[in-house]
Amino acid sequence: MRNRGQVHVIVVIALVCVCLALTSGPTTAQLPPAKPANQQTGDQKKKSTQRQEAPSAGQPQDAGGESIKIQTEMVQLDVKVTDQTGRSAPGLTKDDFAVYEDKVGQNIESVSSEEAPVSMGLVIDTSGSMYAKIYTVAEAARGLIRQMRPDDEAFLVQFKTEAELVREFTSDPRSLEDALKELYVSGGTALLDAIIATADHAHEKGRRRRKALVVITDGVEKNSSAKEKEVIEAMKEDEVQVYLVGFVDKEESFSLFGSPAKKAKDLLTRLAEDSGGRAFFPTDVRETPAISAQIDKDLRAQYVISYYPNNDRRNDVFHTVRVVVDHGDNRKLIARTRQGYYAHNDKGTSQVTGEKRLE
């Protein structure tokens, strides 16, 4: 019995020693090696290649006197320049332009005037008030389709109280012309809702950098849930030029509360100009081919001004832009472009709220 007791003591002591040996070893040996501090993920590498450094002259310095590099993206503005008669002004160079962002002068990187392909949305009012004008409207749309270039793409939408996608983006003019046969007239008019929905669609699905909407309507707004301010905000976020062709009825000589026709014209003009586009008001069906040609020319004959902002850019903040042109002669030249842009967030996209999607 004494020998058995000694054996038990020895076994217990051995087990205790083994446990101590196992627990006293370094615990970090089983952890994976730490990732090097300068190793980037794929998304981080992609993001860094998409951004450019701001001009060194405008870089702030830290307490040690070393410059802090600020990453910023190039801004590109599509600018149309005309004289007082509306004729295009070709042959301008970088020295003829001045760009102000948030009222601060910018250093222009380049100015080019080559024609660029367009992602275009044809947005047609087919509400009940357009019954007598639908043939004229379809002809105006057909004229724009026939002026498409091989690299252009377009989609077709009709709207009443809701916007309906009739034909998705395509570069096939014949497909778009065939889609015009599917238009039908009925119901109320939600013009503002339709502009928001189609601007979002052009921004999300269009493959070309230059994007535009051509909205053909009588301008009678009745059923939209959106307000004009929301439309202007959507156009800022989506960076889409809007051209409005308004088949507006003749203005009444007197109206106590203002002429509906005048209100329609004023609304269409404001929406077009705020986006850098134009509004047209034909009084005769024979004017539609010339208007289609003018819109096509406007979209082609644009300068592209590129610059890197030299002022602070905060994510999701709208930056106002103004372009001034002075050729040094006696001509008064007018530059039209968008009001500004939203600085992109870290994911490279602007924050869009209140989207209305096409179905």
N, C-alpha and C positions, 0 to 999 in steps of 0.2 A: 504493500500500500504506500509506503514511503517513497519507493522508486517511482510509482505511478504519479504521485504528487509532484515529484521533481520534474518528471516529463511534462506535466501540464504547465508548470511554471516556465519551463524552457520554451514551449510552444507559444505561450502568451507573449513572452519577451520577443520572440522572433517576429511575431505578427506586428507588434508595436514598431519594431525597427523598420519593417517593410513599409508600413504606413507613413512613417516619418520620412523615409527616403523618397516616396512618391510625391508627398506634399511640399517638400522643400525645394524641388526643381523649379526653374524659371517658367513662369506662366505665359510669357509672351511668345514662347516658341511655337505655339499652335495658331497664332494670329497671322492673317495674310500680310505680306509686306505692304507698307504704306505706298500710295501712289505719289510719284514725284510731283512737287509743287507746280512745276511748269508744264505738266502734261495736260492737254486740252481734250475735251470730248469732241466728237464729230460736229455737233451743233455749234460749239464754241468756235471751232476752226472755220466753219462755214460763215458764221456771223462776222468774224474778223475780216474775212476776205471781201465781204460785201460793203464794208465801211472804209472810208478814206480819212486820213488825218486832216485836221483843220490846218490852215496856214500857220506857220510857226510864229509869225509876228503877233498873232492874237492869243497865244497860249499863255495861261496863267503859270505862276511859279510857286513851288512849295517853300517852306521855311528855310530849306537848305539851299535855295537858289537854283534848283534843278527844275526844268520845264516839265509840266504835267501834260501829257498828250491827250487831247480830246478827240474822240472818234465822232465823225459827222458824215452824213450822206450828201451826195451831190443833189442839188435841186435843179430840175429842168422845167422851164416854162415854155409853153406854146404861145407865141405872141403874133398877133395879126397887126400889121401896120398899114394904115390907109391915109390918104390925104382927105381934105375936107369934102371932096366929091365922092368919096367911097372907093376910089381906085387904089389898088395895091401899090406899095412902095418897094420895089425890088432893089437889090444891090447894096443894102446896108451892111455895115461891118460892126465889129465889137465896139469900136470907138464912137459909134453913133448912139449907143444905148447907155442908160444908167438904170441900175436896179436898186430899189430900197426895200429892205425887209425889216418890218417893225420900225420904220422910219430911219433905219441905219443903212448907209451906203454899202454896197457889196462889191467885191472884186469879181468881175465876170471872167469865167474860165474860157468860154468859147461861145461863138454865135454861128449857127449854121442855118441854111435855108433849103436844104434838100427836101424833096417830097417824101412823106412818110405814110405807110399804110395805116388804115383806120379801122377800129372796131366801132361799128355804128348800130344804133338801135332805131328802127322805124316805129314810131309810137303813134297809132292812129285812133282818133276819137270816133267811135261808132255808136255813140249814144243817140237817143231818139231825135235830139235837136239837129243832128247831122243828116237826117234822111234825104233832104233835097240836095245835099252837097257831097254825098258819098262817092259818086262817080268822079267828080273833080278831085277829091282827096286821093282816090286810088290812082288817078293819072299823075298826080304830083309825086306819090310814092314810087310809081313805076319809073318816072324820070330819074329819080335818085338811084334806083337800083341799076338802071342801064349805064350809069356813069361810074359804077364800081370798077376798081382795078383788080387784077388777079390776086394781089396780096391783101386786099380788103376783106372784111367779113362783116356780116350784118345779121340782126335778128328782127323779127316782126311781132309786134304786140298790138292788139286792139283793146280798147278799154271803154267800159260803160261805168257801172258802179264799182266794178273790179277790173283789174288788168289781167288779160289772158294772153299767154304766150302762144302765138299761132305758128311761128317757125323759129327754132333755135338757131344760134350762130351758124352761119354757113358762108362759104365763098362762091356759091353757085347762084348766079342771078336768076336763072330759070326757075329754080326751086322757090325763090322769094316771090317772083312774079306769079307763079301758080298759087302761092299762099294768099295772094290778094283776093283770089276768087272765094276764099273762105270767110271773108268779112261779111258781117250782117249788122243791121242797125236795130237797136232797141234800148230801152231802159234809160237810166239817169246818167249823170256825168260826175266822175270823181277824178278830175284832172290832176290835182295835187298828189293824191295817193298814187296815181299812175306814174308820175314823174319820179317819185321816190323809189317805187318798185323797180322801174326800168333802169334808173341810175345805179342802184345796187347791183342789178343783174349785169350791166355793162362792166362795172368795176370788178365783179367777182369772176365772170366768165370770159370777158374779152381778153384776147391774147396779144393785142397790139397796145403799145404804150399810149398812143393818141386815141382817146375814146370820145364819142359824141352821141347825142340823142337828137333826132329830128322829130319833133312833136307836131302833128298836124291836127288842128282842133278849131272849134269856133270860140274857144276861150270862155265858155259859159260854165262856171264852177258852181256845183250844187251839192254834191254828196260826199265830198272828201272828209275823212276824219282828221287828216293832217292840216296844219296851218301853213301859211306861206313861209314863216320863219323856219319851220321844220324842213321844208323843201330846200331852202337856201343852205341850211346846215348839211343836208344830205349831199348836195352838190359839192360843197366844200370838201366833205370827207371822201367822196367817191372820185373827185377830180375829173368830172365829165363835163365837156362843153355841151350846152343845150341850145339848139336852134328851134325856134317856134314859128310855124307857119299858121297864121290866124285868119281863118275865113270868117271874119267878124261881120255881123250885120251893120248896116249904115247907122250912124249915130242919130239919135233923135234930136231935133232942134232945141227942145227944152224938156227938162225932167227935174222935178222937185228934189229927188234924192240922187241925182246923177244918172247919166246914161249908162245902161248895162253894157253897151258896146264900148264906151270909153273905159269903163272899169275893166272889161276884158282885155283891151289893148294895153292898158297900164300894167295889169298883172303880167301878161305875157312878156312885155318889154323888160320889166324888172327881173323876171326869172332868167331871161336870156342874158342880159347884160351882167348879172351877178356871177354867171358861170363863165364869162368870156365869149359867149355866143352872140347871136343876133336874132331879132324878131322881124318877120315879114308879114305884111298885111295886103295880100292881093285883092283887087276889086273886080278882077275879070279872070276867067279860067285861062285865057290866053297868056296870062302872066306866069303861070306855073312852070313852063319849061325854063324861063329865064331865072326864076327863083331857084330851081333845082341846080342849074348851072352855077349860080352865085354861091350856093351853099357848098357845092363841090369845090369850087375855087377857093373859098374861105378855108376849107379844111386842108387843102394842099399848100396854099401860099402862106405858110406860117414859118416864122423864125423860131428856132429852138435856142433859148438862152440857158446856158449851164453855169452854175456857180456853187461854191462851197460856202455856206453861211459862216460869217465871222463873228456873229454874236451868239450868246448863250441860247441853246436849244433845249427846252424841257419837254419831256415826253407828253404826248396827248394835249399839247397846247397849240392853238391856232396861231400861225404867223402870217401877218398881213404882208402883201407884196404889191409894189407899185413899179411900173416900168415907164421910163421917160425916154423919148427918142428925139434927137436933135441932129439933123443932117448937116447943119451949118449953112443952109440956104434959106430962102424966104418962105418955103413951104411949111405949113403947119401940119405936122404928121401926128396921127393919133394911134397909140398903141393899146390894143385890147388883149387882156389875159385874165386868168382867174384871180380872185381876190386874195388868195393866199393858199396855205396848205397846213395840214396837221403834221407835226413831227411824229415819226413812227415810234412805237414802243419797242421794247427789247426784242420782241419777236418779229419786228419788221413790218407790222401792220398797224393801221390806225384804228382807234376805237370807234366803232359805228354803233349807234344806238337807234332803237326804233325802226329796225329794218322791216320792210314789207316785201315778201318774196313772191315771185311769179309762180303760177301753177300751170 
